[in-house]
Amino acid sequence: MPALGMIPKILGSSPALTRASTKASLVAVFTGVSLGTNYALAAVPNVKVMDAIVFIAAFLFGLDVGLGVAFFSRLVYGYVNPWGQAGIDLLVFLIIGESFYALAGSLLRRGSFVKRLTIERETYAQWSMIFGVTGLISTFAYDVLTNFASYVFTTTSLFNALIIGMATGAPLAIIHEVSNLVFFGTVAPVTIISAKRFLVLSR
């Protein structure tokens, strides 16, 4: 993801990561990468690097950056989507679901077991396993919510919406969960370890 190479310049231009302008720049860069990968993979249903990018943004730069990336990525892709525009009601659920990845990244970065991991190549397998499982759980939660939302306004009860949504959405949900298990287990650790190594060297 070449666009992520802009991040060092953004960080270097402002030593205070809490500055609104710096965070806005980070949100813009990650959102651009997220949308670019989404459109590149548009021909493959439910296979997206976007979710991992939202997770990475929150893990490296905090929940507010991750939520910003989740919101703008889903907002733009919801309206300009090769598979059709999402209705406003479904779009709200999609944005909430995408925020799960930001929340997961923010929570995981605070975990004591993650803090004990080093950025050496020998620990890559540990990072990969932790991120992969986190991605799988987050994606399952996302799929449950969004499949439920697809029928919540057209069925007679919330329970029926959940059951019908889970049943009809199962094939695409499985594709989504398996692909995210792979992306979170590969793209996320490589990007995060590389970023952490850069931040250590630049101090």
C-alpha atoms as an extended CHARMM CRD file, in Angstrom:
* protein
*
       203  EXT
         1         1  MET       CA              0.0000000000        0.0000000000        0.0000000000  PROA      1               0.0000000000
         2         2  PRO       CA              2.2360000000        2.8140000000       -1.2900000000  PROA      2               0.0000000000
         3         3  ALA       CA             -0.0580000000        5.5790000000       -0.0400000000  PROA      3               0.0000000000
         4         4  LEU       CA              0.7960000000        4.6340000000        3.5350000000  PROA      4               0.0000000000
         5         5  GLY       CA              4.2880000000        5.9020000000        2.7840000000  PROA      5               0.0000000000
         6         6  MET       CA              2.8390000000        9.3850000000        3.3190000000  PROA      6               0.0000000000
         7         7  ILE       CA              2.3500000000        8.6680000000        7.0200000000  PROA      7               0.0000000000
         8         8  PRO       CA              5.9920000000        9.2960000000        8.0410000000  PROA      8               0.0000000000
         9         9  LYS       CA              5.7940000000       12.7490000000        6.4070000000  PROA      9               0.0000000000
        10        10  ILE       CA              2.5790000000       13.5070000000        8.2600000000  PROA      10              0.0000000000
        11        11  LEU       CA              4.0560000000       12.4280000000       11.5760000000  PROA      11              0.0000000000
        12        12  GLY       CA              7.2650000000       14.2740000000       10.9050000000  PROA      12              0.0000000000
        13        13  SER       CA              5.4350000000       17.4860000000       10.1590000000  PROA      13              0.0000000000
        14        14  SER       CA              3.8620000000       17.5890000000       13.6170000000  PROA      14              0.0000000000
        15        15  PRO       CA              5.4570000000       16.1510000000       16.7580000000  PROA      15              0.0000000000
        16        16  ALA       CA              2.1810000000       16.3440000000       18.6350000000  PROA      16              0.0000000000
        17        17  LEU       CA             -0.0070000000       13.4580000000       17.5180000000  PROA      17              0.0000000000
        18        18  THR       CA             -2.9590000000       14.9560000000       19.3600000000  PROA      18              0.0000000000
        19        19  ARG       CA             -3.2040000000       17.8940000000       16.9680000000  PROA      19              0.0000000000
        20        20  ALA       CA             -6.4560000000       17.9190000000       15.0370000000  PROA      20              0.0000000000
        21        21  SER       CA             -4.7360000000       18.6640000000       11.7370000000  PROA      21              0.0000000000
        22        22  THR       CA             -2.4230000000       15.6720000000       12.1000000000  PROA      22              0.0000000000
        23        23  LYS       CA             -5.2840000000       13.3300000000       12.9410000000  PROA      23              0.0000000000
        24        24  ALA       CA             -7.3430000000       14.6920000000       10.0590000000  PROA      24              0.0000000000
        25        25  SER       CA             -4.4310000000       14.0080000000        7.7030000000  PROA      25              0.0000000000
        26        26  LEU       CA             -4.0910000000       10.4570000000        9.0200000000  PROA      26              0.0000000000
        27        27  VAL       CA             -7.8310000000        9.8570000000        8.5700000000  PROA      27              0.0000000000
        28        28  ALA       CA             -7.6080000000       11.1760000000        5.0050000000  PROA      28              0.0000000000
        29        29  VAL       CA             -4.6390000000        8.9470000000        4.1010000000  PROA      29              0.0000000000
        30        30  PHE       CA             -6.1080000000        5.7860000000        5.6070000000  PROA      30              0.0000000000
        31        31  THR       CA             -9.5320000000        6.5100000000        4.0930000000  PROA      31              0.0000000000
        32        32  GLY       CA             -7.9440000000        6.9620000000        0.6740000000  PROA      32              0.0000000000
        33        33  VAL       CA             -6.0950000000        3.6560000000        0.9660000000  PROA      33              0.0000000000
        34        34  SER       CA             -9.2440000000        1.9550000000        2.2480000000  PROA      34              0.0000000000
        35        35  LEU       CA            -11.3910000000        3.1700000000       -0.6470000000  PROA      35              0.0000000000
        36        36  GLY       CA             -8.6770000000        2.4320000000       -3.1990000000  PROA      36              0.0000000000
        37        37  THR       CA             -8.4140000000       -1.1930000000       -2.1000000000  PROA      37              0.0000000000
        38        38  ASN       CA            -12.2150000000       -1.4780000000       -1.9640000000  PROA      38              0.0000000000
        39        39  TYR       CA            -12.6610000000       -0.3980000000       -5.5670000000  PROA      39              0.0000000000
        40        40  ALA       CA             -9.7330000000       -2.5500000000       -6.6760000000  PROA      40              0.0000000000
        41        41  LEU       CA            -11.4270000000       -5.6050000000       -5.1380000000  PROA      41              0.0000000000
        42        42  ALA       CA            -14.9800000000       -4.5880000000       -6.0920000000  PROA      42              0.0000000000
        43        43  ALA       CA            -15.3600000000       -7.5590000000       -8.4320000000  PROA      43              0.0000000000
        44        44  VAL       CA            -14.9000000000       -9.9620000000       -5.5040000000  PROA      44              0.0000000000
        45        45  PRO       CA            -17.9520000000       -9.8120000000       -3.1920000000  PROA      45              0.0000000000
        46        46  ASN       CA            -17.2290000000       -9.3690000000        0.5300000000  PROA      46              0.0000000000
        47        47  VAL       CA            -13.4470000000       -9.4690000000        0.1760000000  PROA      47              0.0000000000
        48        48  LYS       CA            -12.0770000000       -6.1620000000        1.4740000000  PROA      48              0.0000000000
        49        49  VAL       CA             -8.8170000000       -4.9350000000        2.9680000000  PROA      49              0.0000000000
        50        50  MET       CA            -10.7790000000       -1.9480000000        4.3130000000  PROA      50              0.0000000000
        51        51  ASP       CA            -11.6300000000       -3.6300000000        7.6100000000  PROA      51              0.0000000000
        52        52  ALA       CA             -7.9710000000       -4.3840000000        8.3370000000  PROA      52              0.0000000000
        53        53  ILE       CA             -7.0320000000       -0.7990000000        7.4280000000  PROA      53              0.0000000000
        54        54  VAL       CA             -9.5680000000        0.5920000000        9.9210000000  PROA      54              0.0000000000
        55        55  PHE       CA             -8.1420000000       -1.7590000000       12.5620000000  PROA      55              0.0000000000
        56        56  ILE       CA             -4.5550000000       -0.7100000000       11.7610000000  PROA      56              0.0000000000
        57        57  ALA       CA             -5.4390000000        2.9920000000       11.9580000000  PROA      57              0.0000000000
        58        58  ALA       CA             -7.0040000000        2.5810000000       15.4050000000  PROA      58              0.0000000000
        59        59  PHE       CA             -4.2120000000        0.3370000000       16.6730000000  PROA      59              0.0000000000
        60        60  LEU       CA             -1.4550000000        2.7440000000       15.6440000000  PROA      60              0.0000000000
        61        61  PHE       CA             -3.0850000000        6.1380000000       16.1650000000  PROA      61              0.0000000000
        62        62  GLY       CA             -6.0560000000        5.7060000000       18.4880000000  PROA      62              0.0000000000
        63        63  LEU       CA             -9.7930000000        5.1730000000       18.4760000000  PROA      63              0.0000000000
        64        64  ASP       CA            -10.6900000000        8.6100000000       17.1000000000  PROA      64              0.0000000000
        65        65  VAL       CA             -8.5400000000        8.0980000000       13.9900000000  PROA      65              0.0000000000
        66        66  GLY       CA             -9.9320000000        4.5830000000       13.5090000000  PROA      66              0.0000000000
        67        67  LEU       CA            -13.5240000000        5.7620000000       13.8750000000  PROA      67              0.0000000000
        68        68  GLY       CA            -12.8860000000        8.5690000000       11.3950000000  PROA      68              0.0000000000
        69        69  VAL       CA            -11.5510000000        6.1090000000        8.8290000000  PROA      69              0.0000000000
        70        70  ALA       CA            -14.4850000000        3.7470000000        9.4420000000  PROA      70              0.0000000000
        71        71  PHE       CA            -17.0480000000        6.5410000000        9.0720000000  PROA      71              0.0000000000
        72        72  PHE       CA            -15.7170000000        8.1610000000        5.9080000000  PROA      72              0.0000000000
        73        73  SER       CA            -14.7880000000        4.8750000000        4.2050000000  PROA      73              0.0000000000
        74        74  ARG       CA            -18.2600000000        3.4400000000        4.7300000000  PROA      74              0.0000000000
        75        75  LEU       CA            -20.0210000000        6.7060000000        3.9220000000  PROA      75              0.0000000000
        76        76  VAL       CA            -18.3040000000        7.1070000000        0.5530000000  PROA      76              0.0000000000
        77        77  TYR       CA            -18.3960000000        3.4150000000       -0.3820000000  PROA      77              0.0000000000
        78        78  GLY       CA            -22.0330000000        3.1870000000        0.6880000000  PROA      78              0.0000000000
        79        79  TYR       CA            -23.0380000000        5.9000000000       -1.7780000000  PROA      79              0.0000000000
        80        80  VAL       CA            -20.5670000000        5.1550000000       -4.5790000000  PROA      80              0.0000000000
        81        81  ASN       CA            -20.7140000000        1.3830000000       -4.7290000000  PROA      81              0.0000000000
        82        82  PRO       CA            -20.4380000000       -0.7970000000       -7.8700000000  PROA      82              0.0000000000
        83        83  TRP       CA            -22.9410000000       -3.2050000000       -6.2960000000  PROA      83              0.0000000000
        84        84  GLY       CA            -25.5330000000       -0.4980000000       -5.6910000000  PROA      84              0.0000000000
        85        85  GLN       CA            -26.1150000000        2.3770000000       -3.3130000000  PROA      85              0.0000000000
        86        86  ALA       CA            -26.9850000000        1.5310000000        0.2900000000  PROA      86              0.0000000000
        87        87  GLY       CA            -30.1340000000        3.0300000000        1.7840000000  PROA      87              0.0000000000
        88        88  ILE       CA            -29.6740000000        5.4610000000        4.6680000000  PROA      88              0.0000000000
        89        89  ASP       CA            -31.0720000000        2.9790000000        7.2020000000  PROA      89              0.0000000000
        90        90  LEU       CA            -28.6710000000        0.2060000000        6.1560000000  PROA      90              0.0000000000
        91        91  LEU       CA            -25.7950000000        2.6810000000        5.8210000000  PROA      91              0.0000000000
        92        92  VAL       CA            -26.1260000000        3.6070000000        9.4970000000  PROA      92              0.0000000000
        93        93  PHE       CA            -25.7140000000       -0.0440000000       10.4780000000  PROA      93              0.0000000000
        94        94  LEU       CA            -22.7860000000       -0.4620000000        8.0710000000  PROA      94              0.0000000000
        95        95  ILE       CA            -20.9690000000        2.4660000000        9.6840000000  PROA      95              0.0000000000
        96        96  ILE       CA            -21.6690000000        1.1270000000       13.1790000000  PROA      96              0.0000000000
        97        97  GLY       CA            -20.4450000000       -2.3190000000       12.1340000000  PROA      97              0.0000000000
        98        98  GLU       CA            -17.2840000000       -0.8980000000       10.5620000000  PROA      98              0.0000000000
        99        99  SER       CA            -16.6130000000        0.8710000000       13.8460000000  PROA      99              0.0000000000
       100       100  PHE       CA            -16.2270000000       -2.5510000000       15.4920000000  PROA      100             0.0000000000
       101       101  TYR       CA            -12.8300000000       -2.8470000000       13.7870000000  PROA      101             0.0000000000
       102       102  ALA       CA            -11.7260000000        0.5250000000       15.1480000000  PROA      102             0.0000000000
       103       103  LEU       CA            -12.8750000000       -0.4660000000       18.6220000000  PROA      103             0.0000000000
       104       104  ALA       CA            -11.0290000000       -3.7890000000       18.3480000000  PROA      104             0.0000000000
       105       105  GLY       CA             -7.8050000000       -2.0650000000       17.2870000000  PROA      105             0.0000000000
       106       106  SER       CA             -8.0400000000        0.4920000000       20.0770000000  PROA      106             0.0000000000
       107       107  LEU       CA             -8.7610000000       -2.1100000000       22.7540000000  PROA      107             0.0000000000
       108       108  LEU       CA             -6.0970000000       -4.5150000000       21.5430000000  PROA      108             0.0000000000
       109       109  ARG       CA             -3.3350000000       -1.8910000000       21.6010000000  PROA      109             0.0000000000
       110       110  ARG       CA             -3.9890000000       -1.4700000000       25.3450000000  PROA      110             0.0000000000
       111       111  GLY       CA             -3.7230000000       -5.1810000000       26.1150000000  PROA      111             0.0000000000
       112       112  SER       CA             -0.8020000000       -6.1590000000       28.3360000000  PROA      112             0.0000000000
       113       113  PHE       CA              0.0100000000       -9.1970000000       26.1760000000  PROA      113             0.0000000000
       114       114  VAL       CA              0.3360000000       -6.9880000000       23.0950000000  PROA      114             0.0000000000
       115       115  LYS       CA              2.5990000000       -4.5590000000       24.9420000000  PROA      115             0.0000000000
       116       116  ARG       CA              4.9170000000       -7.4580000000       25.7530000000  PROA      116             0.0000000000
       117       117  LEU       CA              5.3360000000       -8.3460000000       22.0860000000  PROA      117             0.0000000000
       118       118  THR       CA              8.4150000000       -6.9910000000       20.3710000000  PROA      118             0.0000000000
       119       119  ILE       CA              8.7720000000       -5.7570000000       16.7920000000  PROA      119             0.0000000000
       120       120  GLU       CA             11.3250000000       -8.4100000000       15.9020000000  PROA      120             0.0000000000
       121       121  ARG       CA             10.6390000000      -10.8640000000       13.0730000000  PROA      121             0.0000000000
       122       122  GLU       CA             10.6310000000      -13.7650000000       15.5480000000  PROA      122             0.0000000000
       123       123  THR       CA              7.3620000000      -12.5490000000       17.0780000000  PROA      123             0.0000000000
       124       124  TYR       CA              5.5510000000      -12.1900000000       13.7430000000  PROA      124             0.0000000000
       125       125  ALA       CA              3.6730000000      -15.4750000000       14.2410000000  PROA      125             0.0000000000
       126       126  GLN       CA              2.3140000000      -14.2480000000       17.5780000000  PROA      126             0.0000000000
       127       127  TRP       CA              1.1800000000      -10.9400000000       16.0890000000  PROA      127             0.0000000000
       128       128  SER       CA             -0.3720000000      -12.8030000000       13.1620000000  PROA      128             0.0000000000
       129       129  MET       CA             -2.3470000000      -15.1830000000       15.3750000000  PROA      129             0.0000000000
       130       130  ILE       CA             -3.6330000000      -12.4460000000       17.6980000000  PROA      130             0.0000000000
       131       131  PHE       CA             -4.6530000000      -10.1300000000       14.8700000000  PROA      131             0.0000000000
       132       132  GLY       CA             -6.1630000000      -12.9430000000       12.8160000000  PROA      132             0.0000000000
       133       133  VAL       CA             -8.4170000000      -14.1070000000       15.6550000000  PROA      133             0.0000000000
       134       134  THR       CA             -9.3620000000      -10.5020000000       16.4660000000  PROA      134             0.0000000000
       135       135  GLY       CA            -10.2970000000       -9.9300000000       12.8390000000  PROA      135             0.0000000000
       136       136  LEU       CA            -12.4000000000      -13.0840000000       12.7330000000  PROA      136             0.0000000000
       137       137  ILE       CA            -14.3580000000      -12.1690000000       15.8790000000  PROA      137             0.0000000000
       138       138  SER       CA            -14.8750000000       -8.5650000000       14.7660000000  PROA      138             0.0000000000
       139       139  THR       CA            -16.0420000000       -9.6780000000       11.3250000000  PROA      139             0.0000000000
       140       140  PHE       CA            -18.5120000000      -12.1580000000       12.8060000000  PROA      140             0.0000000000
       141       141  ALA       CA            -19.9880000000       -9.3470000000       14.9280000000  PROA      141             0.0000000000
       142       142  TYR       CA            -20.1220000000       -7.0730000000       11.8640000000  PROA      142             0.0000000000
       143       143  ASP       CA            -21.8740000000       -9.7250000000        9.7640000000  PROA      143             0.0000000000
       144       144  VAL       CA            -24.4410000000      -10.4980000000       12.4680000000  PROA      144             0.0000000000
       145       145  LEU       CA            -25.3080000000       -6.8040000000       12.7970000000  PROA      145             0.0000000000
       146       146  THR       CA            -25.4640000000       -5.9780000000        9.0860000000  PROA      146             0.0000000000
       147       147  ASN       CA            -27.3400000000       -9.1480000000        8.0920000000  PROA      147             0.0000000000
       148       148  PHE       CA            -29.8350000000       -8.3900000000       10.8540000000  PROA      148             0.0000000000
       149       149  ALA       CA            -30.1310000000       -4.8090000000        9.5900000000  PROA      149             0.0000000000
       150       150  SER       CA            -30.9500000000       -6.0350000000        6.0850000000  PROA      150             0.0000000000
       151       151  TYR       CA            -34.2760000000       -7.4440000000        7.3470000000  PROA      151             0.0000000000
       152       152  VAL       CA            -35.0330000000       -5.5010000000       10.5260000000  PROA      152             0.0000000000
       153       153  PHE       CA            -37.5230000000       -3.2080000000        8.7710000000  PROA      153             0.0000000000
       154       154  THR       CA            -39.1550000000       -5.8770000000        6.5940000000  PROA      154             0.0000000000
       155       155  THR       CA            -39.9370000000       -8.7020000000        9.0380000000  PROA      155             0.0000000000
       156       156  THR       CA            -42.4920000000       -9.0450000000       11.8110000000  PROA      156             0.0000000000
       157       157  SER       CA            -40.0110000000       -9.2970000000       14.6860000000  PROA      157             0.0000000000
       158       158  LEU       CA            -36.3920000000       -8.6280000000       15.5900000000  PROA      158             0.0000000000
       159       159  PHE       CA            -35.8470000000      -12.3490000000       16.1110000000  PROA      159             0.0000000000
       160       160  ASN       CA            -37.1020000000      -13.1430000000       12.6120000000  PROA      160             0.0000000000
       161       161  ALA       CA            -34.8340000000      -10.4400000000       11.1880000000  PROA      161             0.0000000000
       162       162  LEU       CA            -31.8510000000      -12.0180000000       12.9420000000  PROA      162             0.0000000000
       163       163  ILE       CA            -32.6210000000      -15.5850000000       11.8440000000  PROA      163             0.0000000000
       164       164  ILE       CA            -33.4720000000      -14.7040000000        8.2360000000  PROA      164             0.0000000000
       165       165  GLY       CA            -30.4980000000      -12.3770000000        7.9730000000  PROA      165             0.0000000000
       166       166  MET       CA            -28.0730000000      -14.9710000000        9.3180000000  PROA      166             0.0000000000
       167       167  ALA       CA            -29.4760000000      -17.7160000000        7.0820000000  PROA      167             0.0000000000
       168       168  THR       CA            -29.5470000000      -15.7740000000        3.8280000000  PROA      168             0.0000000000
       169       169  GLY       CA            -26.2830000000      -13.9600000000        4.4940000000  PROA      169             0.0000000000
       170       170  ALA       CA            -24.3080000000      -17.0340000000        5.5720000000  PROA      170             0.0000000000
       171       171  PRO       CA            -22.4470000000      -17.7050000000        2.2760000000  PROA      171             0.0000000000
       172       172  LEU       CA            -21.1530000000      -14.1440000000        1.9050000000  PROA      172             0.0000000000
       173       173  ALA       CA            -20.5070000000      -13.9210000000        5.6480000000  PROA      173             0.0000000000
       174       174  ILE       CA            -18.2440000000      -16.9710000000        5.4880000000  PROA      174             0.0000000000
       175       175  ILE       CA            -16.2870000000      -15.4190000000        2.6020000000  PROA      175             0.0000000000
       176       176  HSD       CA            -15.9940000000      -12.1680000000        4.5470000000  PROA      176             0.0000000000
       177       177  GLU       CA            -14.8290000000      -13.8660000000        7.7490000000  PROA      177             0.0000000000
       178       178  VAL       CA            -12.2900000000      -16.1600000000        6.0870000000  PROA      178             0.0000000000
       179       179  SER       CA            -10.8110000000      -13.3630000000        3.9650000000  PROA      179             0.0000000000
       180       180  ASN       CA            -10.5400000000      -11.0760000000        6.9910000000  PROA      180             0.0000000000
       181       181  LEU       CA             -8.8710000000      -13.8430000000        8.9750000000  PROA      181             0.0000000000
       182       182  VAL       CA             -6.2240000000      -13.8590000000        6.2400000000  PROA      182             0.0000000000
       183       183  PHE       CA             -5.9320000000      -10.0680000000        5.8980000000  PROA      183             0.0000000000
       184       184  PHE       CA             -5.7740000000       -9.4620000000        9.6400000000  PROA      184             0.0000000000
       185       185  GLY       CA             -3.2130000000      -12.2340000000       10.0070000000  PROA      185             0.0000000000
       186       186  THR       CA             -0.9630000000      -10.9440000000        7.2040000000  PROA      186             0.0000000000
       187       187  VAL       CA             -1.5180000000       -7.3090000000        6.2030000000  PROA      187             0.0000000000
       188       188  ALA       CA             -2.1200000000       -6.0230000000        9.7480000000  PROA      188             0.0000000000
       189       189  PRO       CA              1.0150000000       -7.4100000000       11.4560000000  PROA      189             0.0000000000
       190       190  VAL       CA              3.3240000000       -6.4870000000        8.5670000000  PROA      190             0.0000000000
       191       191  THR       CA              2.0100000000       -2.9060000000        8.4790000000  PROA      191             0.0000000000
       192       192  ILE       CA              1.9640000000       -2.4260000000       12.2560000000  PROA      192             0.0000000000
       193       193  ILE       CA              5.4090000000       -3.9270000000       12.8610000000  PROA      193             0.0000000000
       194       194  SER       CA              6.8620000000       -1.8150000000       10.0350000000  PROA      194             0.0000000000
       195       195  ALA       CA              5.2360000000        1.3380000000       11.4180000000  PROA      195             0.0000000000
       196       196  LYS       CA              6.4220000000        0.6190000000       14.9540000000  PROA      196             0.0000000000
       197       197  ARG       CA              9.9410000000       -0.0420000000       13.6970000000  PROA      197             0.0000000000
       198       198  PHE       CA              9.9110000000        3.2950000000       11.8660000000  PROA      198             0.0000000000
       199       199  LEU       CA              8.6640000000        5.1360000000       14.9510000000  PROA      199             0.0000000000
       200       200  VAL       CA             11.4190000000        3.5560000000       17.0630000000  PROA      200             0.0000000000
       201       201  LEU       CA             14.1320000000        4.4660000000       14.5440000000  PROA      201             0.0000000000
       202       202  SER       CA             12.8470000000        8.0230000000       14.1410000000  PROA      202             0.0000000000
       203       203  ARG       CA             13.0530000000        8.8430000000       17.8420000000  PROA      203             0.0000000000
